[in-house]
Amino acid sequence: MTPLARYLRQFRQERGWTIREAADKARLSIAYLSDIERGRTLPALATLERILAIYSYRLTIVATAINEAFPDRFPALLDPM
């Protein structure tokens, strides 16, 4: 499971939502959201922003958290190009 997948699943579980509830709120299929939460697929940026919005998170906050939690795996995640 990827760090992003872990965070997304954690956000959903913290709210006590089922995968169906989260998928409905994000306007995604259950199968697609499940694949994202399992790390089987990466969503498009717009889709990721839509998922994060249902949890009241912004992409920059999640990217920072992942970068800080896994600096060796994602050393340039937030570094300027």
N, C-alpha and C positions, 0 to 999 in steps of 0.2 A: 504494500500500500504506500502511495506517495504521501509526502507531508501535506500537500494540498488536500488530498482525499481524506486524510485523518482529520484535518481541521473542519472540513465541510460536514463530515459525519458527526463530529463532536458538536458543532453548532446546532445541528438538527436535534440530536439527542438531548442537549441541554434544554431545549424548548419542549421536549416531550412529544415531538411530532413524529408521525410515521413517515416512511418514504413517500407514501401516497399523498399525504398532506403537504409535504415540502414540494413535491413535484407539481401538484396543483397550484400552489402559490407562485411557483417560479414559471408556470406554464410550460413544463417539460413532461416528457413521458416518464413513467416510473422506471422503465428499463434504462433509459438514458441517464437519469439521475443516479440510479443504482450503479451503473458502469463508471460514472464519474467518482462516486464515493468509494468504489473499490479500486480505483486507480487504473482501470482498464482502458479509459479514454480520457483525453484532456479536452475540456470544453473550449469553444471559441471565446475570445476575450469578452465579447458582448454577453454571451451566455453566462460566463463566470460572474460578471458584474450583476446580472439579473439574479443569480443564485445568492450572491452575497447580500444583495439589497433586501431579500426576504428575511435575512438574519440581522439586518441593520448594521452591516459591516461594509467598509469601503475596501477596494482592492489594495490600496497603498498600505493599509493597516495589516492586512493578511500577508502581503508580500514581505513587509518588514518583519513580522513574527516568524515567518518561514525562514527568512534570511538569517535571523538571529538564532533560531533553533538549530539550523543546519548550515553553519557557515562554510564547512568543508565541501558540502554537496552543491551549494548555490553561491559561490563566492562573488559572482557578478550580477546577482539578481537585481540589485538596486543601484549598482555603480553606473555613473554616466558613461555613455559611449565615447 
